[in-house]
Amino acid sequence: MNRILQCLRLDFYTVKPYRQALYRLLGLGFILGFVINRSVSILSSMLMMGLVIMMSYPFSIGDKYGMDTLYGTLPITRRDVVTGRYLFVICLELIGAGLVLLGGWLINQFIATDILFPELMLTISTLTAVASIMAAFQFPAFFRLGYARAKAYSYVPFVLVFVIIGMLPTLIKTFGWSINERAIEHFLETNPLLPVVVLVAVSLLSLGISWALSVRFYERRDL
């Protein structure tokens, strides 16, 4: 366990020079959230982008400075490196959850609005689910091919998300789908915890499957 925590510490150390950029992104998210729509939606969206980008930094730094070769000289297994990297993702998501809670509290304190706790939990669980799925998609490729070779592949999730969002109105119109917003609101009001539990389960399941693939790929990779 100590070796896994050491890998986790090393990952946080490698992203230290980039924290200022994340702080500026968060500051902008807070400002826009207060000024524009008085909600945590903008903050959570910008935070999600920052987290997804930061998750790949250890791979970028490791590829640039040959960290994979260094790991081979240390008394740690490749499984330890992979596990530490996924714990890094979970820690970033927990930090993001705390920042969204802080944002919701600040907006409730200083602006005449009422952001409910179930709404915050749904926002947080959605944030973590999207970030987890992104990491789950990218990490096996990074561990299998290295960051430089898999960099283009890592953009596929972003492209898919924007394509789906862009095509959604056309698909709804083409197939005659109808969205009953009142029914959705009623379901969320009567079952506020169910979507949160489902999203958290999706996050953990996607990370677990991705972890197993990453361990297998990284143990077979020639460094």
C-alpha positions in Angstrom: 0.0 0.0 0.0 2.9 2.4 0.8 4.3 1.9 -2.7 0.9 2.8 -4.2 0.7 5.9 -2.1 4.2 6.9 -3.2 3.1 6.6 -6.8 0.1 8.8 -6.0 2.4 11.4 -4.3 4.6 11.4 -7.4 1.7 12.0 -9.7 0.6 15.0 -7.6 4.2 16.3 -7.6 4.4 16.1 -11.4 1.3 18.3 -11.9 2.4 20.9 -9.3 3.7 23.3 -12.0 0.3 23.3 -13.7 -1.8 24.1 -10.7 -1.8 27.8 -11.4 -3.6 27.3 -14.7 -6.2 25.2 -12.9 -6.7 27.9 -10.3 -7.3 30.5 -13.0 -9.8 28.2 -14.6 -11.6 27.7 -11.3 -11.6 31.4 -10.6 -13.2 32.1 -14.0 -15.7 29.4 -13.3 -16.7 31.0 -9.9 -17.0 34.4 -11.5 -19.1 33.3 -14.4 -21.2 31.1 -12.1 -22.0 34.1 -9.9 -22.5 36.7 -12.6 -24.2 34.9 -15.4 -26.6 32.2 -14.2 -26.1 32.1 -10.4 -25.7 28.4 -10.4 -22.9 25.8 -10.2 -23.4 24.6 -13.8 -20.7 26.7 -15.4 -18.3 26.1 -12.5 -18.8 22.4 -12.7 -18.4 22.3 -16.5 -15.2 24.3 -16.4 -14.0 22.2 -13.5 -14.7 19.0 -15.4 -12.6 20.3 -18.3 -9.7 21.2 -16.0 -9.9 17.8 -14.2 -9.9 15.8 -17.5 -6.9 17.8 -18.8 -5.0 17.4 -15.5 -5.6 13.7 -15.4 -3.4 13.3 -18.5 -0.5 15.5 -17.1 1.3 12.6 -15.4 1.4 10.7 -18.6 2.7 13.7 -20.5 5.4 14.4 -18.0 6.3 10.8 -17.7 6.7 10.4 -21.4 8.7 13.6 -21.7 11.2 12.7 -19.0 11.3 8.9 -19.3 9.5 8.2 -16.1 8.5 4.8 -17.2 12.1 3.8 -17.4 12.7 5.2 -13.9 9.8 3.2 -12.6 11.6 0.0 -13.8 14.6 0.8 -11.5 12.4 1.4 -8.4 11.1 -1.2 -6.0 7.6 -0.9 -7.3 5.5 -3.0 -9.6 3.7 -1.8 -12.7 0.5 -2.7 -11.0 1.4 -0.2 -8.2 2.0 2.5 -10.8 -1.4 1.9 -12.5 -3.2 1.7 -9.2 -1.6 5.0 -8.0 -2.6 6.7 -11.3 -6.3 5.7 -10.8 -6.2 6.8 -7.2 -5.0 10.1 -8.6 -8.1 10.3 -10.7 -10.4 9.6 -7.7 -8.6 12.2 -5.6 -9.0 14.8 -8.3 -12.7 14.0 -8.5 -13.1 14.3 -4.7 -11.3 17.7 -4.8 -13.7 18.7 -7.6 -16.7 17.6 -5.6 -15.5 19.7 -2.7 -15.1 22.7 -4.9 -18.6 22.3 -6.4 -20.0 22.1 -2.8 -18.1 25.2 -1.9 -19.4 27.0 -5.0 -23.0 26.1 -4.2 -22.6 27.3 -0.6 -21.1 30.6 -1.7 -23.8 31.2 -4.2 -26.5 30.5 -1.6 -24.8 32.8 0.9 -24.2 35.8 -1.2 -26.9 35.7 -3.9 -30.6 35.4 -3.4 -31.0 31.9 -4.7 -31.6 28.5 -3.3 -29.4 25.7 -4.6 -30.7 22.5 -3.0 -28.4 19.8 -1.7 -29.9 17.1 -4.1 -29.2 19.4 -7.0 -25.6 19.8 -5.9 -25.2 16.0 -5.5 -26.6 15.4 -9.0 -24.2 18.0 -10.4 -21.2 16.4 -8.6 -22.1 12.8 -9.6 -22.5 13.9 -13.2 -19.2 15.7 -13.0 -17.4 12.6 -11.6 -19.2 10.2 -14.0 -18.1 12.2 -17.1 -14.5 12.6 -15.8 -14.3 8.9 -14.9 -15.6 7.8 -18.3 -13.1 10.1 -20.0 -10.2 8.7 -17.9 -11.5 5.1 -18.4 -11.4 5.6 -22.1 -8.0 7.3 -22.3 -5.8 5.5 -19.7 -5.6 2.0 -21.2 -4.3 3.6 -24.4 -1.8 5.7 -22.5 -0.5 2.7 -20.6 -0.4 0.5 -23.8 1.2 3.0 -26.3 2.6 5.8 -24.2 1.3 9.4 -24.1 2.9 10.6 -27.3 1.6 7.8 -29.5 -1.9 7.7 -27.9 -2.3 11.5 -27.7 -4.5 11.7 -30.8 -6.6 8.8 -29.6 -7.2 10.6 -26.3 -9.2 13.3 -28.1 -11.8 10.8 -29.3 -14.0 11.1 -26.2 -14.1 14.9 -26.5 -15.1 14.7 -30.2 -17.8 12.1 -29.5 -19.3 14.2 -26.7 -19.5 17.3 -28.9 -20.8 15.3 -31.9 -23.5 13.7 -29.8 -24.6 17.0 -28.3 -24.6 18.6 -31.7 -26.6 15.8 -33.3 -29.1 15.4 -30.5 -31.6 18.1 -31.7 -31.5 16.6 -35.2 -32.0 13.0 -33.9 -34.9 14.1 -31.7 -36.5 15.8 -34.7 -35.8 13.0 -37.2 -37.2 10.2 -35.0 -40.0 12.2 -33.5 -38.7 11.7 -29.9 -40.4 13.7 -27.2 -39.0 14.7 -23.9 -41.4 15.1 -21.0 -39.6 17.6 -18.9 -42.3 17.6 -16.2 -42.0 13.8 -15.8 -38.2 14.0 -15.6 -38.5 16.8 -12.9 -41.1 14.7 -11.0 -38.9 11.7 -11.1 -35.8 13.6 -9.8 -37.9 15.2 -7.1 -39.3 11.9 -5.9 -36.1 9.9 -6.3 -33.3 12.4 -5.7 -30.7 9.8 -4.7 -31.3 7.2 -7.4 -29.6 9.1 -10.3 -26.6 9.9 -7.9 -26.2 6.2 -7.0 -26.4 5.2 -10.6 -23.9 7.8 -11.7 -21.4 6.8 -8.9 -21.8 3.2 -9.8 -21.1 3.9 -13.5 -18.0 5.9 -12.5 -16.6 3.1 -10.3 -17.5 0.4 -12.8 -15.9 2.2 -15.7 -12.7 2.9 -13.7 -12.6 -0.7 -12.5 -12.8 -2.1 -16.0 -10.3 0.4 -17.2 -7.9 -0.3 -14.4 -7.9 -4.0 -15.2 -7.1 -3.3 -18.9 -4.4 -0.8 -18.0 -2.7 -3.3 -15.6 -2.7 -5.9 -18.4 -1.4 -3.6 -21.1 1.3 -1.9 -18.9 2.6 -5.3 -17.6 3.0 -6.5 -21.2 4.6 -3.2 -22.5 8.3 -3.0 -23.3 9.8 0.0 -21.6 
